[in-house]
Amino acid sequence: MTASWERIAAALGADDLSDLELAGQLGCEPCRVARVRHELGQLAFPAPACPAPTRSARMAAEECFEENAVVIAGGHVTWQGRTTIHGVPITDPFTTAARVAFRAHHGREPEGQVRTTCEVKHCLAGGHLADRVMREQVRGDRRALDACR
């Protein structure tokens, strides 16, 4: 049985929970909680922000990466560990192996999605990975070149 509008509204007045957290408590869909919140004129609160990975979580991800990354011909790196249903290499349910490889190679946290720049699908070689900032830089460089022609 799904939670009534009144029950959701009462819970929204009593708790400072995200739509996702409240939906879990009430046994309904987060979009239903969001709709009631909107109808009450409350600010959106879709989900809590993910905390930054702790040092121990980063170390565990790095260890997982070391155990499952395999260097192949051409300097590419493939993955022999867990993947998502779409084949994306992961070190844990919240961290892609590409983020770990990017961080190790570039010495900083990636901004946005990490994507491969080579022809090997899901390649994890650090030099073959780019984040949003790097992709935007390349696009800007291309525009500058086109303007000079």
One Martini backbone bead per residue (centre of mass of N, CA, C, O) as a GRO file, in nm:
protein
  149
    1MET     BB    1   0.097   0.036   0.022
    2THR     BB    2   0.058   0.365  -0.028
    3ALA     BB    3   0.114   0.671   0.058
    4SER     BB    4  -0.040   0.936   0.155
    5TRP     BB    5  -0.051   1.266   0.126
    6GLU     BB    6  -0.086   1.321   0.431
    7ARG     BB    7   0.150   1.147   0.532
    8ILE     BB    8   0.370   1.293   0.375
    9ALA     BB    9   0.316   1.578   0.484
   10ALA     BB   10   0.371   1.509   0.780
   11ALA     BB   11   0.663   1.410   0.736
   12LEU     BB   12   0.771   1.678   0.615
   13GLY     BB   13   0.714   1.840   0.888
   14ALA     BB   14   0.898   1.644   1.084
   15ASP     BB   15   1.124   1.597   0.866
   16ASP     BB   16   1.480   1.609   0.735
   17LEU     BB   17   1.428   1.454   0.450
   18SER     BB   18   1.463   1.303   0.180
   19ASP     BB   19   1.287   1.162  -0.064
   20LEU     BB   20   1.431   0.888  -0.047
   21GLU     BB   21   1.416   0.844   0.260
   22LEU     BB   22   1.108   0.880   0.293
   23ALA     BB   23   1.019   0.662   0.095
   24GLY     BB   24   1.147   0.430   0.253
   25GLN     BB   25   0.972   0.468   0.512
   26LEU     BB   26   0.676   0.472   0.348
   27GLY     BB   27   0.663   0.298   0.078
   28CYS     BB   28   0.749   0.487  -0.170
   29GLU     BB   29   0.799   0.707  -0.413
   30PRO     BB   30   1.002   0.978  -0.462
   31CYS     BB   31   0.808   1.132  -0.659
   32ARG     BB   32   0.576   1.157  -0.455
   33VAL     BB   33   0.724   1.329  -0.251
   34ALA     BB   34   0.801   1.558  -0.446
   35ARG     BB   35   0.511   1.642  -0.516
   36VAL     BB   36   0.423   1.720  -0.231
   37ARG     BB   37   0.644   1.925  -0.179
   38HIS     BB   38   0.562   2.112  -0.413
   39GLU     BB   39   0.261   2.159  -0.320
   40LEU     BB   40   0.380   2.294  -0.042
   41GLY     BB   41   0.639   2.481  -0.129
   42GLN     BB   42   0.893   2.323  -0.123
   43LEU     BB   43   1.201   2.245  -0.145
   44ALA     BB   44   1.408   2.059  -0.297
   45PHE     BB   45   1.499   1.697  -0.190
   46PRO     BB   46   1.614   1.429  -0.341
   47ALA     BB   47   1.921   1.392  -0.217
   48PRO     BB   48   2.189   1.318  -0.070
   49ALA     BB   49   2.499   1.379  -0.059
   50CYS     BB   50   2.787   1.251  -0.141
   51PRO     BB   51   3.045   1.158   0.012
   52ALA     BB   52   3.355   1.174   0.043
   53PRO     BB   53   3.605   0.983   0.020
   54THR     BB   54   3.784   0.810   0.213
   55ARG     BB   55   4.091   0.701   0.265
   56SER     BB   56   4.009   0.398   0.290
   57ALA     BB   57   3.836   0.389   0.031
   58ARG     BB   58   4.063   0.467  -0.164
   59MET     BB   59   4.250   0.232  -0.093
   60ALA     BB   60   4.055   0.004  -0.170
   61ALA     BB   61   4.027   0.092  -0.467
   62GLU     BB   62   4.329   0.071  -0.536
   63GLU     BB   63   4.359  -0.229  -0.470
   64CYS     BB   64   4.148  -0.330  -0.669
   65PHE     BB   65   4.287  -0.218  -0.917
   66GLU     BB   66   4.557  -0.373  -0.893
   67GLU     BB   67   4.415  -0.664  -0.909
   68ASN     BB   68   4.235  -0.599  -1.205
   69ALA     BB   69   4.453  -0.474  -1.373
   70VAL     BB   70   4.551  -0.501  -1.730
   71VAL     BB   71   4.815  -0.502  -1.933
   72ILE     BB   72   4.831  -0.429  -2.276
   73ALA     BB   73   4.863  -0.374  -2.576
   74GLY     BB   74   4.945  -0.030  -2.629
   75GLY     BB   75   4.891   0.060  -2.314
   76HIS     BB   76   4.653  -0.082  -2.222
   77VAL     BB   77   4.365  -0.127  -1.993
   78THR     BB   78   4.211  -0.385  -1.831
   79TRP     BB   79   3.933  -0.577  -1.683
   80GLN     BB   80   3.873  -0.841  -1.408
   81GLY     BB   81   3.635  -0.735  -1.259
   82ARG     BB   82   3.384  -0.571  -1.171
   83THR     BB   83   3.058  -0.491  -1.313
   84THR     BB   84   2.823  -0.365  -1.471
   85ILE     BB   85   2.561  -0.427  -1.684
   86HIS     BB   86   2.742  -0.235  -1.899
   87GLY     BB   87   3.067  -0.294  -1.831
   88VAL     BB   88   3.157  -0.119  -1.597
   89PRO     BB   89   3.418  -0.064  -1.411
   90ILE     BB   90   3.442  -0.164  -1.059
   91THR     BB   91   3.531  -0.133  -0.705
   92ASP     BB   92   3.243  -0.033  -0.628
   93PRO     BB   93   2.917   0.081  -0.619
   94PHE     BB   94   3.056   0.405  -0.642
   95THR     BB   95   3.325   0.315  -0.818
   96THR     BB   96   3.516   0.367  -1.076
   97ALA     BB   97   3.804   0.267  -1.225
   98ALA     BB   98   3.851   0.532  -1.383
   99ARG     BB   99   3.877   0.719  -1.135
  100VAL     BB  100   4.122   0.581  -1.016
  101ALA     BB  101   4.310   0.607  -1.262
  102PHE     BB  102   4.297   0.911  -1.288
  103ARG     BB  103   4.404   0.986  -1.006
  104ALA     BB  104   4.678   0.839  -1.035
  105HIS     BB  105   4.777   0.994  -1.297
  106HIS     BB  106   4.682   1.315  -1.229
  107GLY     BB  107   4.655   1.390  -0.908
  108ARG     BB  108   4.329   1.405  -0.922
  109GLU     BB  109   4.014   1.475  -0.921
  110PRO     BB  110   3.757   1.425  -1.106
  111GLU     BB  111   3.545   1.599  -1.336
  112GLY     BB  112   3.309   1.422  -1.378
  113GLN     BB  113   3.320   1.223  -1.631
  114VAL     BB  114   3.497   0.938  -1.725
  115ARG     BB  115   3.681   0.899  -2.034
  116THR     BB  116   3.781   0.758  -2.311
  117THR     BB  117   4.036   0.830  -2.587
  118CYS     BB  118   4.022   0.555  -2.708
  119GLU     BB  119   3.935   0.245  -2.880
  120VAL     BB  120   3.914   0.110  -2.600
  121LYS     BB  121   3.689  -0.030  -2.421
  122HIS     BB  122   3.738   0.059  -2.098
  123CYS     BB  123   3.992   0.197  -2.067
  124LEU     BB  124   4.254   0.240  -1.786
  125ALA     BB  125   4.452   0.429  -1.891
  126GLY     BB  126   4.540   0.727  -1.773
  127GLY     BB  127   4.621   0.858  -2.065
  128HIS     BB  128   4.311   0.757  -2.173
  129LEU     BB  129   4.187   0.984  -1.984
  130ALA     BB  130   3.889   1.200  -1.934
  131ASP     BB  131   3.748   1.480  -1.825
  132ARG     BB  132   3.553   1.749  -1.850
  133VAL     BB  133   3.782   1.959  -1.852
  134MET     BB  134   3.946   1.830  -2.084
  135ARG     BB  135   3.719   1.832  -2.299
  136GLU     BB  136   3.677   2.141  -2.296
  137GLN     BB  137   3.963   2.213  -2.383
  138VAL     BB  138   3.954   2.075  -2.659
  139ARG     BB  139   3.715   2.236  -2.769
  140GLY     BB  140   3.853   2.514  -2.743
  141ASP     BB  141   4.092   2.450  -2.929
  142ARG     BB  142   3.923   2.393  -3.182
  143ARG     BB  143   3.792   2.672  -3.204
  144ALA     BB  144   4.056   2.828  -3.235
  145LEU     BB  145   4.146   2.688  -3.496
  146ASP     BB  146   3.892   2.759  -3.666
  147ALA     BB  147   3.933   3.075  -3.642
  148CYS     BB  148   4.221   3.067  -3.802
  149ARG     BB  149   4.105   2.962  -4.095
   0.00000   0.00000   0.00000
